[in-house]
Amino acid sequence: MEKLPRNPGMTDNKIIELYKSGLPYSELRILIGLSDRGIRNVLIKHGVELKPVGRPRIHNVNEDFFKTWSHEMSWVLGLFLTDGHVNKKVHSVNLSQKDETLLKKVANLMEAESGIIPPCCTRKVPMLTINSKIIKEDLNQLGITPNKSRTVEFPNVPTEYLPAFVRGVIDGDGWVQSRGYVMNVTTASEAFAKGLYAVFQNWNLRTEISIDQTQSEKNIYRVWVKGKRDLPNLANIIYDGACELFNEKKKKRMVQHAAKKVQLILELE
């Protein structure tokens, strides 16, 4: 068996887990630090069934998921728009999130068999990988393409499903102040920032856009909602009928003043 250095933490079990997740060898080599042959030697040693080299594994997934608008589809779309990645070379899409419970919810909604890959090497958050040409094409049609960060536009989401979509965006790239007075969504796309700003305006929320620059002098846009009345109002819109499809911490911060107001009313009655 060839002796090549592995990346830190790459045990045999970890290599098997990554292989079974469906990642192509081009990505496995980077994550693991071994050649294709080295990876296969580990798999063969443990009796893992090998698939043809160069072809990504196909897992079960509801390939119609992004074809019909629903509250669930809109929430997942918001997550993919902010934290998703469409692979250029193979028919796969990835969703990275430090809140692994959200990835599990997405996998369940999409009936995705693919495993969730734990943090590894330079990637510090878990990742859900889905191998499907149809899913990739449908996301492309919805504006989620490779290298989308600066070009993505606000999708044409039906009004009924806007709250769920915005909830997904906030769960992905949103920040909520611990005191619950301020929320912002960060994006590198000016078009998307303007679209989100227009939605908040239509919801009669106190909103604004600020612009910062990266070290490479590229613009970063932040879309804000501010005020201890406006944050609960936003929460009322996006969490209505949300069931369990949200980030717990962000919701708790956004609704805390609304909860205090309700408690005060109850105490006065």
N, C-alpha and C positions, 0 to 999 in steps of 0.2 A: 504494500500500500504506500503510495507516494507521500512523502513528508513535506508538506508545504505549510507555511505559517497561516494561522486563522486569525480573523479579527477577534478582539477580546469578547469573551462571553459566548463564542460559537461552539457549544458542546455538540455532540452527536445528536442529542434529542432536539436541540434548537435548530440544527440543520434540517432534520426530518420535518419539523414543524413548518419551517419556511417553505420547504419543497412542497409539502402537502397543501399549503395555502394557495398554490397555483401560480406563483411568480415564475416568469421565464428565467432561463439560465443567465441571460444578460444582466438581470437584476440580482439574481442569487450570487453571482460572482462578486459583485460590489459589496453586498451585505455580509457575505461569509468570508471572503478573502481567499477562497480556493478556486482552482480551475474547474471547468466542467467535469473533467475526469476525477478530480479530487472529491467533488461533491457526489458524483455517482458511486465512487468507492465507499463512501460513508453509507450511502443508501443501500448498496448491495450487501455490505457487512451486516446490516440489520434486517435484511430480507424485505426491504421496501420495494413494491412493484414500480418499475420504471415505465414512463410514457415515452413516446418517440421524442428524440432530442430536437429542440427548436420549436416545438409546438406547446403552447401554454395549455395547461389542464382546463377542461371545461367543467364548470360546476353548475349545479342546479341554481337557477335564479328566475324570478318572474320577469321575463323579457318584455312583457307588456307594461311594466310598472310606470314608465314615464310617458306612455301613450295616452293616458286619460287623466285629466285633472281631478284631484281629490285633495282633501285636507292633508292626508298623510303624504301623498306625492309632493305637494307643495312644500311641506316642511323639509323633506329629504332634499328637494331641489335647492332650497336655501342653504342647506349644509354643503352640498356638492359645489354650489357656486362659490362659497367662501373657502372651504377646506378641502375641496376635491381636486384631483389631478387626472387629466386624460392623457394616457400614454400615446406618444406619437407613433412608435414603431410596432406595437402589438395592440390587439383588441382587448385592452383592459383599462379599468378606471379604478382609482384609489380614493379613499376618504380617510384623512388623518384627523384625529381628535384626541386631546389629552383626557377627555372624559370618555372612558371606554364604555360606560353604560349607554352613551348615545350611539356608539358604533353597533352595539348589540341590538339596540332598538331598530336601527336602520336595516341591519342584516335580517332581523325578524320580519320587518315590513316588506322587504324585497324578496323574502323567501330565498335568501342567498345562503348557499351552503359553504361558501368560501370562509376560511378561518380568519380570525383577527390576528394580525402579526404584531407581536410585542415590540416595544422600542428596541432599536438596534443601531449600533455605530453612531453615525451623525444624526440619525432620526431619533428624536427624543420622545415621540408620542406613538401610541398604537395606531395601526393602519388596517382598514378593511379593504381587501382587494377583490374585485369582481371581474372575471374574464368573460366578456360578451361583446361581440361585434354590434349587436342590436342596441344594447344599453349605451355603448359608446356613440353610436350614430344618433340615437335619440337625444342624448345630452348635447351633442354637437348642434342638433336642430334647435335646441333650447338656448344656445349661445355659450355653452360650456365647452370650450375647445382647448387644445394644448396652448400653453403660454397665454392664458386668458386674463391674467391679473390686471393688465393695464388697458385691455380692450373690451372686456365684457360689458355689455349694456344691461340695463334693467329689463328683465324679460316681460313679455306681455302676459302677465298673470291675470286670470279672470278675477274680478273684484271680490267674489265670494271667497276666494282662496288666498287673497293678499295677506290676511293676518297670519295664517300658517306659514306662508313663505317668509314673511318678515321675521317671524319667530325663529325660523331656521337660520336666517342671516345673522340674527343677534346671537343665537347659540354658537354660530361659527366664528364670526369676527367682531362680535359686540363686547363692550366693556361696560359694566355697571358699577358705579361708585358704591362703596360699602354703606354709606349713609343713605343711599337710595334717592339722591337728588339729581343725579346726572347719569346719562347713558350715551355712549357713542358707538358708531360702527365705523371701522377703519377700512378703507379700500384704496387701491392704486388706480382705479378707473374713475375718471371724472364723469363719464356718462352714467355709470351706475350710481355714483354719489348723488347726481342731480335727480335721477329717477327715484331714489329712496327719499330724498328731501321732499319731492313733490307728493309722495304718499303721506309723509308725516304732516305736510301742510293740509292735505285733504282731510286728514283726521283731526284737524284743528289743534295740533300740538305745537308747543313752542320749540322751534327747530332752527338750526343754522348749519352752515358748512364752514369748516376751517381747513386751511391748507398748510402743511408742513413739507419740508424737504429732507430727503435722505442724504447721506454723505456723498452719494453720487449725483446729487442735485436733481433728483427726480421727485415729482410731487406725490404726496400722500394726502388723501382727503379723509376728513372725519366729519360724519354727519351726526349732529347732536340733538338730543331731546333733554331739556332741563326743567327742573321744578318739581317740588314734592306733590304738586297736583297733577302735573303732566305725566310723570313716570307712572303713577297708579292708573291714569287714564289710558296710557299706552298698554299697560299690563292688562287692563280690562278688555282691550281690543284683541290682543294677540293670544291671551291664554284662555279665552272663552272657548270651551269645547276642546281644549288641547289634550285632554286625558293625561297621559304620562309622557307626552312627546315634547320635552323641554329640558333645559339645563336647570337643575334644582337650585343651585346657588344663585344664578342670575334672576330666576323668578322670585326667590325669597327676597332679594334686595329690592326688586322693582315694586313689590306689593307691600313692603313693610309699613309704609305710611297709610295705605288704604286700610290695612288691618288695624292700625292704631285708631283710625277714624271710626271704624265700625265698633271697636271696643268702647270708645268714648260714648257713642250713641247708645249702646246697650247699657252702659253704666248710668246714663242720664234718664233712661226709661223707668 
